[in-house]
Amino acid sequence: MADLTLTPNIPGGDDFYADLLAAHERLTKEESDAFNARLILILANHIGDREALAQALDAAKAKA
C-alpha cells in the first residue's frame, strides 16, 4: 500500500470545509462530537483498508 496522502487532495476543499462547518451548525457539543464520530466511521468503512486507517491514526496522533 502506498503512503497516506497528507497534502491537499480534495477538489473544492474550501467548499467541503464550509459544508462540514454547516453540518455542525446548531448542534450541541455532544451532538457535534457524535456527528464527527459517525462521519469518521462512515469514511473509515468506505476506505476499508486497515493499513491506510492505521497510517491515518498515526498521522492524527503526530499532529496533536
All heavy atoms as TSV, in Angstrom:
chain	resi	resn	atom	element	x	y	z
A	1	MET	N	N	0.843	-1.182	0.000
A	1	MET	CA	C	0.000	0.000	0.000
A	1	MET	C	C	0.883	1.239	0.000
A	1	MET	O	O	1.893	1.295	0.685
A	1	MET	CB	C	-0.887	-0.075	1.239
A	1	MET	CG	C	-1.315	1.235	1.827
A	1	MET	SD	S	-3.051	1.463	1.623
A	1	MET	CE	C	-3.105	3.198	1.331
A	2	ALA	N	N	0.484	2.215	-0.755
A	2	ALA	CA	C	1.226	3.470	-0.832
A	2	ALA	C	C	1.038	4.264	0.461
A	2	ALA	O	O	0.143	4.011	1.250
A	2	ALA	CB	C	0.734	4.287	-2.024
A	3	ASP	N	N	1.919	5.241	0.645
A	3	ASP	CA	C	1.796	6.111	1.808
A	3	ASP	C	C	0.494	6.888	1.752
A	3	ASP	O	O	-0.033	7.196	0.682
A	3	ASP	CB	C	2.973	7.084	1.865
A	3	ASP	CG	C	4.274	6.415	2.264
A	3	ASP	OD1	O	4.224	5.378	2.961
A	3	ASP	OD2	O	5.335	6.920	1.878
A	4	LEU	N	N	0.006	7.234	2.910
A	4	LEU	CA	C	-1.209	8.013	3.040
A	4	LEU	C	C	-0.989	9.404	2.445
A	4	LEU	O	O	0.053	10.018	2.655
A	4	LEU	CB	C	-1.541	8.134	4.530
A	4	LEU	CG	C	-2.900	8.646	4.920
A	4	LEU	CD1	C	-3.990	7.670	4.493
A	4	LEU	CD2	C	-2.947	8.842	6.429
A	5	THR	N	N	-1.949	9.900	1.705
A	5	THR	CA	C	-1.884	11.248	1.133
A	5	THR	C	C	-2.205	12.264	2.222
A	5	THR	O	O	-3.301	12.257	2.785
A	5	THR	CB	C	-2.883	11.399	-0.029
A	5	THR	OG1	O	-2.592	10.423	-1.014
A	5	THR	CG2	C	-2.828	12.788	-0.634
A	6	LEU	N	N	-1.249	13.117	2.535
A	6	LEU	CA	C	-1.438	14.122	3.581
A	6	LEU	C	C	-1.424	15.546	3.045
A	6	LEU	O	O	-1.601	16.495	3.800
A	6	LEU	CB	C	-0.362	13.959	4.667
A	6	LEU	CG	C	-0.405	12.627	5.426
A	6	LEU	CD1	C	0.767	12.521	6.386
A	6	LEU	CD2	C	-1.720	12.474	6.162
A	7	THR	N	N	-1.216	15.702	1.743
A	7	THR	CA	C	-1.268	17.018	1.122
A	7	THR	C	C	-2.691	17.265	0.609
A	7	THR	O	O	-3.446	16.308	0.400
A	7	THR	CB	C	-0.266	17.104	-0.041
A	7	THR	OG1	O	-0.544	16.049	-0.964
A	7	THR	CG2	C	1.166	16.985	0.462
A	8	PRO	N	N	-3.082	18.517	0.423
A	8	PRO	CA	C	-4.437	18.799	-0.060
A	8	PRO	C	C	-4.768	17.980	-1.307
A	8	PRO	O	O	-3.991	17.944	-2.258
A	8	PRO	CB	C	-4.399	20.300	-0.358
A	8	PRO	CG	C	-3.361	20.841	0.587
A	8	PRO	CD	C	-2.312	19.751	0.645
A	9	ASN	N	N	-5.917	17.301	-1.262
A	9	ASN	CA	C	-6.265	16.369	-2.335
A	9	ASN	C	C	-7.762	16.348	-2.608
A	9	ASN	O	O	-8.253	15.448	-3.270
A	9	ASN	CB	C	-5.774	14.958	-1.942
A	9	ASN	CG	C	-5.829	13.975	-3.077
A	9	ASN	OD1	O	-5.549	14.316	-4.214
A	9	ASN	ND2	N	-6.210	12.754	-2.779
A	10	ILE	N	N	-8.512	17.325	-2.083
A	10	ILE	CA	C	-9.961	17.359	-2.272
A	10	ILE	C	C	-10.296	18.501	-3.218
A	10	ILE	O	O	-10.041	19.667	-2.892
A	10	ILE	CB	C	-10.696	17.585	-0.932
A	10	ILE	CG1	C	-10.359	16.492	0.070
A	10	ILE	CG2	C	-12.201	17.656	-1.154
A	10	ILE	CD1	C	-10.889	16.779	1.471
A	11	PRO	N	N	-10.846	18.198	-4.400
A	11	PRO	CA	C	-11.295	19.287	-5.267
A	11	PRO	C	C	-12.329	20.127	-4.519
A	11	PRO	O	O	-13.230	19.587	-3.880
A	11	PRO	CB	C	-11.929	18.569	-6.464
A	11	PRO	CG	C	-11.321	17.200	-6.454
A	11	PRO	CD	C	-11.080	16.881	-4.996
A	12	GLY	N	N	-12.164	21.415	-4.542
A	12	GLY	CA	C	-13.079	22.296	-3.809
A	12	GLY	C	C	-12.967	22.099	-2.307
A	12	GLY	O	O	-13.982	22.087	-1.612
A	13	GLY	N	N	-11.756	21.934	-1.820
A	13	GLY	CA	C	-11.532	21.684	-0.398
A	13	GLY	C	C	-12.157	22.729	0.507
A	13	GLY	O	O	-12.719	22.392	1.553
A	14	ASP	N	N	-12.086	23.991	0.112
A	14	ASP	CA	C	-12.690	25.051	0.923
A	14	ASP	C	C	-14.209	24.896	0.968
A	14	ASP	O	O	-14.838	25.143	2.001
A	14	ASP	CB	C	-12.317	26.431	0.386
A	14	ASP	CG	C	-10.861	26.782	0.628
A	14	ASP	OD1	O	-10.233	26.165	1.515
A	14	ASP	OD2	O	-10.343	27.667	-0.076
A	15	ASP	N	N	-14.791	24.485	-0.143
A	15	ASP	CA	C	-16.240	24.257	-0.184
A	15	ASP	C	C	-16.625	23.091	0.724
A	15	ASP	O	O	-17.638	23.151	1.426
A	15	ASP	CB	C	-16.710	23.977	-1.611
A	15	ASP	CG	C	-16.563	25.191	-2.514
A	15	ASP	OD1	O	-16.611	26.334	-2.007
A	15	ASP	OD2	O	-16.401	24.994	-3.732
A	16	PHE	N	N	-15.815	22.019	0.706
A	16	PHE	CA	C	-16.086	20.894	1.601
A	16	PHE	C	C	-16.003	21.342	3.058
A	16	PHE	O	O	-16.848	20.972	3.883
A	16	PHE	CB	C	-15.127	19.726	1.359
A	16	PHE	CG	C	-15.264	18.664	2.423
A	16	PHE	CD1	C	-16.357	17.813	2.425
A	16	PHE	CD2	C	-14.328	18.552	3.430
A	16	PHE	CE1	C	-16.515	16.862	3.428
A	16	PHE	CE2	C	-14.476	17.601	4.433
A	16	PHE	CZ	C	-15.571	16.750	4.428
A	17	TYR	N	N	-14.989	22.136	3.382
A	17	TYR	CA	C	-14.835	22.623	4.749
A	17	TYR	C	C	-16.058	23.444	5.164
A	17	TYR	O	O	-16.573	23.300	6.279
A	17	TYR	CB	C	-13.549	23.436	4.902
A	17	TYR	CG	C	-13.265	23.829	6.316
A	17	TYR	CD1	C	-12.948	22.871	7.282
A	17	TYR	CD2	C	-13.317	25.157	6.713
A	17	TYR	CE1	C	-12.699	23.232	8.597
A	17	TYR	CE2	C	-13.060	25.523	8.025
A	17	TYR	CZ	C	-12.757	24.551	8.956
A	17	TYR	OH	O	-12.510	24.910	10.260
A	18	ALA	N	N	-16.550	24.287	4.261
A	18	ALA	CA	C	-17.752	25.083	4.543
A	18	ALA	C	C	-18.954	24.162	4.767
A	18	ALA	O	O	-19.772	24.402	5.673
A	18	ALA	CB	C	-18.023	26.066	3.405
A	19	ASP	N	N	-19.073	23.104	3.967
A	19	ASP	CA	C	-20.156	22.135	4.147
A	19	ASP	C	C	-20.045	21.441	5.500
A	19	ASP	O	O	-21.051	21.208	6.179
A	19	ASP	CB	C	-20.138	21.073	3.037
A	19	ASP	CG	C	-20.499	21.626	1.669
A	19	ASP	OD1	O	-21.086	22.730	1.588
A	19	ASP	OD2	O	-20.182	20.950	0.675
A	20	LEU	N	N	-18.822	21.104	5.889
A	20	LEU	CA	C	-18.592	20.455	7.178
A	20	LEU	C	C	-18.998	21.375	8.324
A	20	LEU	O	O	-19.686	20.953	9.270
A	20	LEU	CB	C	-17.126	20.040	7.300
A	20	LEU	CG	C	-16.711	19.326	8.581
A	20	LEU	CD1	C	-17.486	18.028	8.754
A	20	LEU	CD2	C	-15.213	19.073	8.559
A	21	LEU	N	N	-18.592	22.629	8.243
A	21	LEU	CA	C	-18.990	23.589	9.279
A	21	LEU	C	C	-20.508	23.762	9.320
A	21	LEU	O	O	-21.109	23.816	10.399
A	21	LEU	CB	C	-18.312	24.938	9.049
A	21	LEU	CG	C	-16.801	24.978	9.257
A	21	LEU	CD1	C	-16.271	26.372	8.954
A	21	LEU	CD2	C	-16.419	24.544	10.650
A	22	ALA	N	N	-21.125	23.824	8.156
A	22	ALA	CA	C	-22.581	23.983	8.087
A	22	ALA	C	C	-23.295	22.780	8.717
A	22	ALA	O	O	-24.340	22.940	9.349
A	22	ALA	CB	C	-23.025	24.173	6.641
A	23	ALA	N	N	-22.734	21.595	8.559
A	23	ALA	CA	C	-23.344	20.392	9.138
A	23	ALA	C	C	-23.347	20.444	10.659
A	23	ALA	O	O	-24.164	19.786	11.306
A	23	ALA	CB	C	-22.608	19.151	8.654
A	24	HIS	N	N	-22.451	21.236	11.248
A	24	HIS	CA	C	-22.347	21.348	12.700
A	24	HIS	C	C	-23.179	22.500	13.269
A	24	HIS	O	O	-23.311	22.590	14.499
A	24	HIS	CB	C	-20.880	21.528	13.113
A	24	HIS	CG	C	-20.084	20.272	13.024
A	24	HIS	ND1	N	-19.937	19.411	14.080
A	24	HIS	CD2	C	-19.397	19.730	11.992
A	24	HIS	CE1	C	-19.189	18.381	13.710
A	24	HIS	NE2	N	-18.853	18.563	12.441
A	25	GLU	N	N	-23.719	23.335	12.403
A	25	GLU	CA	C	-24.498	24.480	12.889
A	25	GLU	C	C	-25.667	24.005	13.733
A	25	GLU	O	O	-26.327	23.021	13.406
A	25	GLU	CB	C	-25.011	25.315	11.715
A	25	GLU	CG	C	-23.936	26.140	11.054
A	25	GLU	CD	C	-24.459	26.967	9.897
A	25	GLU	OE1	O	-25.692	27.051	9.705
A	25	GLU	OE2	O	-23.619	27.522	9.174
A	26	ARG	N	N	-25.870	24.693	14.819
A	26	ARG	CA	C	-26.986	24.452	15.744
A	26	ARG	C	C	-26.888	23.117	16.488
A	26	ARG	O	O	-27.859	22.686	17.098
A	26	ARG	CB	C	-28.329	24.561	15.022
A	26	ARG	CG	C	-28.585	25.950	14.466
A	26	ARG	CD	C	-29.993	26.076	13.912
A	26	ARG	NE	N	-30.213	27.411	13.410
A	26	ARG	CZ	C	-30.070	27.754	12.130
A	26	ARG	NH1	N	-29.721	26.877	11.244
A	26	ARG	NH2	N	-30.303	29.002	11.759
A	27	LEU	N	N	-25.750	22.432	16.413
A	27	LEU	CA	C	-25.563	21.211	17.189
A	27	LEU	C	C	-24.947	21.557	18.536
A	27	LEU	O	O	-24.118	22.462	18.631
A	27	LEU	CB	C	-24.638	20.227	16.461
A	27	LEU	CG	C	-25.094	19.679	15.119
A	27	LEU	CD1	C	-24.045	18.715	14.561
A	27	LEU	CD2	C	-26.449	19.005	15.209
A	28	THR	N	N	-25.344	20.823	19.544
A	28	THR	CA	C	-24.673	20.968	20.829
A	28	THR	C	C	-23.289	20.335	20.710
A	28	THR	O	O	-22.981	19.650	19.722
A	28	THR	CB	C	-25.453	20.249	21.944
A	28	THR	OG1	O	-25.422	18.837	21.677
A	28	THR	CG2	C	-26.882	20.759	22.054
A	29	LYS	N	N	-22.449	20.532	21.716
A	29	LYS	CA	C	-21.122	19.907	21.730
A	29	LYS	C	C	-21.252	18.392	21.632
A	29	LYS	O	O	-20.533	17.743	20.869
A	29	LYS	CB	C	-20.379	20.315	23.010
A	29	LYS	CG	C	-19.096	19.557	23.276
A	29	LYS	CD	C	-17.968	20.021	22.391
A	29	LYS	CE	C	-16.637	19.493	22.902
A	29	LYS	NZ	N	-16.032	18.503	22.033
A	30	GLU	N	N	-22.171	17.818	22.388
A	30	GLU	CA	C	-22.368	16.369	22.376
A	30	GLU	C	C	-22.854	15.893	21.006
A	30	GLU	O	O	-22.389	14.867	20.498
A	30	GLU	CB	C	-23.362	15.957	23.462
A	30	GLU	CG	C	-22.845	16.151	24.873
A	30	GLU	CD	C	-22.894	17.609	25.357
A	30	GLU	OE1	O	-23.639	18.436	24.764
A	30	GLU	OE2	O	-22.161	17.921	26.311
A	31	GLU	N	N	-23.795	16.620	20.399
A	31	GLU	CA	C	-24.288	16.260	19.068
A	31	GLU	C	C	-23.180	16.387	18.024
A	31	GLU	O	O	-23.069	15.551	17.118
A	31	GLU	CB	C	-25.474	17.137	18.678
A	31	GLU	CG	C	-26.718	16.868	19.491
A	31	GLU	CD	C	-27.795	17.922	19.296
A	31	GLU	OE1	O	-27.464	19.080	18.929
A	31	GLU	OE2	O	-28.972	17.599	19.530
A	32	SER	N	N	-22.368	17.429	18.145
A	32	SER	CA	C	-21.255	17.639	17.222
A	32	SER	C	C	-20.230	16.512	17.335
A	32	SER	O	O	-19.753	15.989	16.318
A	32	SER	CB	C	-20.600	18.992	17.508
A	32	SER	OG	O	-19.519	19.228	16.652
A	33	ASP	N	N	-19.911	16.123	18.570
A	33	ASP	CA	C	-18.978	15.012	18.773
A	33	ASP	C	C	-19.532	13.713	18.188
A	33	ASP	O	O	-18.798	12.947	17.555
A	33	ASP	CB	C	-18.677	14.819	20.261
A	33	ASP	CG	C	-17.835	15.937	20.836
A	33	ASP	OD1	O	-17.248	16.734	20.070
A	33	ASP	OD2	O	-17.760	16.021	22.084
A	34	ALA	N	N	-20.826	13.469	18.395
A	34	ALA	CA	C	-21.455	12.259	17.854
A	34	ALA	C	C	-21.467	12.291	16.324
A	34	ALA	O	O	-21.218	11.274	15.666
A	34	ALA	CB	C	-22.872	12.099	18.400
A	35	PHE	N	N	-21.741	13.463	15.756
A	35	PHE	CA	C	-21.702	13.609	14.296
A	35	PHE	C	C	-20.309	13.278	13.765
A	35	PHE	O	O	-20.162	12.533	12.795
A	35	PHE	CB	C	-22.099	15.041	13.899
A	35	PHE	CG	C	-21.974	15.309	12.424
A	35	PHE	CD1	C	-23.019	15.027	11.567
A	35	PHE	CD2	C	-20.800	15.831	11.891
A	35	PHE	CE1	C	-22.907	15.256	10.201
A	35	PHE	CE2	C	-20.675	16.057	10.536
A	35	PHE	CZ	C	-21.735	15.776	9.682
A	36	ASN	N	N	-19.280	13.845	14.415
A	36	ASN	CA	C	-17.903	13.568	13.984
A	36	ASN	C	C	-17.580	12.085	14.073
A	36	ASN	O	O	-16.947	11.538	13.155
A	36	ASN	CB	C	-16.909	14.374	14.826
A	36	ASN	CG	C	-16.835	15.815	14.397
A	36	ASN	OD1	O	-17.131	16.154	13.258
A	36	ASN	ND2	N	-16.441	16.672	15.315
A	37	ALA	N	N	-18.003	11.440	15.143
A	37	ALA	CA	C	-17.745	10.007	15.295
A	37	ALA	C	C	-18.421	9.216	14.179
A	37	ALA	O	O	-17.803	8.314	13.578
A	37	ALA	CB	C	-18.221	9.521	16.656
A	38	ARG	N	N	-19.671	9.543	13.880
A	38	ARG	CA	C	-20.373	8.843	12.788
A	38	ARG	C	C	-19.677	9.075	11.452
A	38	ARG	O	O	-19.487	8.144	10.670
A	38	ARG	CB	C	-21.834	9.295	12.709
A	38	ARG	CG	C	-22.705	8.787	13.831
A	38	ARG	CD	C	-24.188	9.051	13.586
A	38	ARG	NE	N	-24.504	10.450	13.326
A	38	ARG	CZ	C	-24.758	11.351	14.268
A	38	ARG	NH1	N	-24.715	11.016	15.545
A	38	ARG	NH2	N	-25.063	12.588	13.938
A	39	LEU	N	N	-19.289	10.318	11.202
A	39	LEU	CA	C	-18.621	10.647	9.944
A	39	LEU	C	C	-17.302	9.879	9.810
A	39	LEU	O	O	-17.000	9.317	8.748
A	39	LEU	CB	C	-18.377	12.154	9.850
A	39	LEU	CG	C	-17.706	12.661	8.581
A	39	LEU	CD1	C	-18.529	12.312	7.340
A	39	LEU	CD2	C	-17.477	14.161	8.676
A	40	ILE	N	N	-16.522	9.833	10.880
A	40	ILE	CA	C	-15.252	9.104	10.856
A	40	ILE	C	C	-15.483	7.635	10.557
A	40	ILE	O	O	-14.782	7.036	9.720
A	40	ILE	CB	C	-14.504	9.290	12.193
A	40	ILE	CG1	C	-13.981	10.720	12.304
A	40	ILE	CG2	C	-13.360	8.271	12.335
A	40	ILE	CD1	C	-13.537	11.103	13.710
A	41	LEU	N	N	-16.462	7.027	11.212
A	41	LEU	CA	C	-16.724	5.600	10.988
A	41	LEU	C	C	-17.245	5.326	9.582
A	41	LEU	O	O	-16.876	4.316	8.956
A	41	LEU	CB	C	-17.691	5.072	12.047
A	41	LEU	CG	C	-17.112	5.017	13.461
A	41	LEU	CD1	C	-18.202	4.652	14.460
A	41	LEU	CD2	C	-15.933	4.059	13.546
A	42	ILE	N	N	-18.082	6.214	9.060
A	42	ILE	CA	C	-18.570	6.064	7.682
A	42	ILE	C	C	-17.408	6.132	6.693
A	42	ILE	O	O	-17.290	5.305	5.781
A	42	ILE	CB	C	-19.637	7.134	7.358
A	42	ILE	CG1	C	-20.925	6.832	8.122
A	42	ILE	CG2	C	-19.898	7.231	5.853
A	42	ILE	CD1	C	-21.912	7.997	8.140
A	43	LEU	N	N	-16.536	7.128	6.864
A	43	LEU	CA	C	-15.401	7.282	5.954
A	43	LEU	C	C	-14.391	6.142	6.117
A	43	LEU	O	O	-13.834	5.661	5.122
A	43	LEU	CB	C	-14.735	8.641	6.157
A	43	LEU	CG	C	-15.594	9.838	5.753
A	43	LEU	CD1	C	-14.917	11.142	6.155
A	43	LEU	CD2	C	-15.885	9.817	4.263
A	44	ALA	N	N	-14.166	5.694	7.359
A	44	ALA	CA	C	-13.262	4.561	7.583
A	44	ALA	C	C	-13.802	3.316	6.904
A	44	ALA	O	O	-13.049	2.551	6.271
A	44	ALA	CB	C	-13.077	4.321	9.079
A	45	ASN	N	N	-15.101	3.090	6.998
A	45	ASN	CA	C	-15.710	1.949	6.332
A	45	ASN	C	C	-15.552	2.062	4.818
A	45	ASN	O	O	-15.265	1.070	4.135
A	45	ASN	CB	C	-17.185	1.848	6.709
A	45	ASN	CG	C	-17.830	0.623	6.123
A	45	ASN	OD1	O	-17.488	-0.499	6.478
A	45	ASN	ND2	N	-18.755	0.826	5.201
A	46	HIS	N	N	-15.712	3.261	4.288
A	46	HIS	CA	C	-15.565	3.474	2.848
A	46	HIS	C	C	-14.132	3.181	2.406
A	46	HIS	O	O	-13.917	2.534	1.380
A	46	HIS	CB	C	-15.940	4.909	2.477
A	46	HIS	CG	C	-15.736	5.217	1.034
A	46	HIS	ND1	N	-16.569	4.738	0.048
A	46	HIS	CD2	C	-14.773	5.921	0.397
A	46	HIS	CE1	C	-16.127	5.147	-1.131
A	46	HIS	NE2	N	-15.034	5.876	-0.941
A	47	ILE	N	N	-13.161	3.633	3.193
A	47	ILE	CA	C	-11.752	3.372	2.873
A	47	ILE	C	C	-11.492	1.878	2.913
A	47	ILE	O	O	-10.899	1.310	2.000
A	47	ILE	CB	C	-10.820	4.130	3.836
A	47	ILE	CG1	C	-10.939	5.636	3.582
A	47	ILE	CG2	C	-9.379	3.658	3.705
A	47	ILE	CD1	C	-10.347	6.494	4.670
A	48	GLY	N	N	-11.905	1.240	4.002
A	48	GLY	CA	C	-11.848	-0.206	4.102
A	48	GLY	C	C	-10.466	-0.830	4.095
A	48	GLY	O	O	-10.339	-2.041	3.911
A	49	ASP	N	N	-9.437	-0.062	4.282
A	49	ASP	CA	C	-8.053	-0.557	4.239
A	49	ASP	C	C	-7.426	-0.305	5.605
A	49	ASP	O	O	-7.156	0.833	5.973
A	49	ASP	CB	C	-7.286	0.173	3.144
A	49	ASP	CG	C	-5.848	-0.274	2.995
A	49	ASP	OD1	O	-5.175	-0.543	4.010
A	49	ASP	OD2	O	-5.380	-0.338	1.848
A	50	ARG	N	N	-7.219	-1.385	6.381
A	50	ARG	CA	C	-6.710	-1.244	7.741
A	50	ARG	C	C	-5.341	-0.574	7.786
A	50	ARG	O	O	-5.052	0.188	8.699
A	50	ARG	CB	C	-6.641	-2.611	8.425
A	50	ARG	CG	C	-7.994	-3.224	8.716
A	50	ARG	CD	C	-8.569	-2.757	10.005
A	50	ARG	NE	N	-7.622	-3.069	11.075
A	50	ARG	CZ	C	-7.659	-2.541	12.266
A	50	ARG	NH1	N	-8.571	-1.673	12.580
A	50	ARG	NH2	N	-6.775	-2.865	13.186
A	51	GLU	N	N	-4.492	-0.837	6.798
A	51	GLU	CA	C	-3.172	-0.205	6.788
A	51	GLU	C	C	-3.300	1.307	6.601
A	51	GLU	O	O	-2.651	2.082	7.302
A	51	GLU	CB	C	-2.291	-0.801	5.689
A	51	GLU	CG	C	-0.874	-0.265	5.713
A	51	GLU	CD	C	0.028	-0.903	4.669
A	51	GLU	OE1	O	-0.256	-2.027	4.234
A	51	GLU	OE2	O	1.006	-0.245	4.298
A	52	ALA	N	N	-4.151	1.729	5.682
A	52	ALA	CA	C	-4.371	3.160	5.469
A	52	ALA	C	C	-4.980	3.797	6.709
A	52	ALA	O	O	-4.596	4.908	7.098
A	52	ALA	CB	C	-5.282	3.388	4.260
A	53	LEU	N	N	-5.900	3.106	7.351
A	53	LEU	CA	C	-6.512	3.639	8.564
A	53	LEU	C	C	-5.500	3.739	9.699
A	53	LEU	O	O	-5.510	4.716	10.455
A	53	LEU	CB	C	-7.710	2.788	8.972
A	53	LEU	CG	C	-8.877	2.814	7.968
A	53	LEU	CD1	C	-9.917	1.761	8.341
A	53	LEU	CD2	C	-9.497	4.192	7.882
A	54	ALA	N	N	-4.612	2.769	9.806
A	54	ALA	CA	C	-3.559	2.825	10.823
A	54	ALA	C	C	-2.634	4.010	10.564
A	54	ALA	O	O	-2.238	4.717	11.503
A	54	ALA	CB	C	-2.769	1.524	10.848
A	55	GLN	N	N	-2.300	4.250	9.296
A	55	GLN	CA	C	-1.470	5.399	8.942
A	55	GLN	C	C	-2.188	6.706	9.303
A	55	GLN	O	O	-1.560	7.658	9.788
A	55	GLN	CB	C	-1.124	5.393	7.456
A	55	GLN	CG	C	-0.126	4.333	7.057
A	55	GLN	CD	C	0.161	4.381	5.555
A	55	GLN	OE1	O	0.032	5.419	4.912
A	55	GLN	NE2	N	0.558	3.257	5.012
A	56	ALA	N	N	-3.482	6.755	9.064
A	56	ALA	CA	C	-4.263	7.954	9.381
A	56	ALA	C	C	-4.287	8.194	10.885
A	56	ALA	O	O	-4.149	9.337	11.342
A	56	ALA	CB	C	-5.680	7.829	8.836
A	57	LEU	N	N	-4.456	7.130	11.682
A	57	LEU	CA	C	-4.414	7.279	13.140
A	57	LEU	C	C	-3.064	7.808	13.595
A	57	LEU	O	O	-2.992	8.717	14.435
A	57	LEU	CB	C	-4.728	5.938	13.816
A	57	LEU	CG	C	-6.158	5.443	13.719
A	57	LEU	CD1	C	-6.255	4.007	14.221
A	57	LEU	CD2	C	-7.106	6.352	14.478
A	58	ASP	N	N	-2.003	7.252	13.046
A	58	ASP	CA	C	-0.651	7.707	13.404
A	58	ASP	C	C	-0.443	9.178	13.020
A	58	ASP	O	O	0.130	9.950	13.782
A	58	ASP	CB	C	0.410	6.833	12.743
A	58	ASP	CG	C	0.491	5.434	13.344
A	58	ASP	OD1	O	-0.041	5.231	14.462
A	58	ASP	OD2	O	1.047	4.543	12.681
A	59	ALA	N	N	-0.909	9.561	11.825
A	59	ALA	CA	C	-0.757	10.944	11.365
A	59	ALA	C	C	-1.538	11.892	12.263
A	59	ALA	O	O	-1.051	12.975	12.609
A	59	ALA	CB	C	-1.220	11.079	9.909
A	60	ALA	N	N	-2.732	11.499	12.671
A	60	ALA	CA	C	-3.538	12.348	13.542
A	60	ALA	C	C	-2.877	12.497	14.921
A	60	ALA	O	O	-2.899	13.581	15.500
A	60	ALA	CB	C	-4.948	11.785	13.667
A	61	LYS	N	N	-2.297	11.423	15.426
A	61	LYS	CA	C	-1.613	11.487	16.717
A	61	LYS	C	C	-0.402	12.418	16.624
A	61	LYS	O	O	-0.123	13.178	17.554
A	61	LYS	CB	C	-1.142	10.103	17.142
A	61	LYS	CG	C	-2.236	9.190	17.602
A	61	LYS	CD	C	-1.635	7.829	17.950
A	61	LYS	CE	C	-2.679	6.768	18.097
A	61	LYS	NZ	N	-2.081	5.432	18.310
A	62	ALA	N	N	0.317	12.378	15.528
A	62	ALA	CA	C	1.527	13.186	15.351
A	62	ALA	C	C	1.204	14.675	15.292
A	62	ALA	O	O	2.031	15.510	15.627
A	62	ALA	CB	C	2.275	12.762	14.090
A	63	LYS	N	N	0.011	15.018	14.870
A	63	LYS	CA	C	-0.391	16.423	14.727
A	63	LYS	C	C	-0.927	16.995	16.024
A	63	LYS	O	O	-1.165	18.174	16.120
A	63	LYS	CB	C	-1.445	16.577	13.623
A	63	LYS	CG	C	-1.005	16.107	12.269
A	63	LYS	CD	C	0.052	16.990	11.711
A	63	LYS	CE	C	0.433	16.509	10.310
A	63	LYS	NZ	N	1.513	17.226	9.739
A	64	ALA	N	N	-1.168	16.148	17.012
A	64	ALA	CA	C	-1.780	16.612	18.286
A	64	ALA	C	C	-0.812	17.432	19.102
A	64	ALA	O	O	0.360	17.384	19.019
A	64	ALA	CB	C	-2.270	15.417	19.082
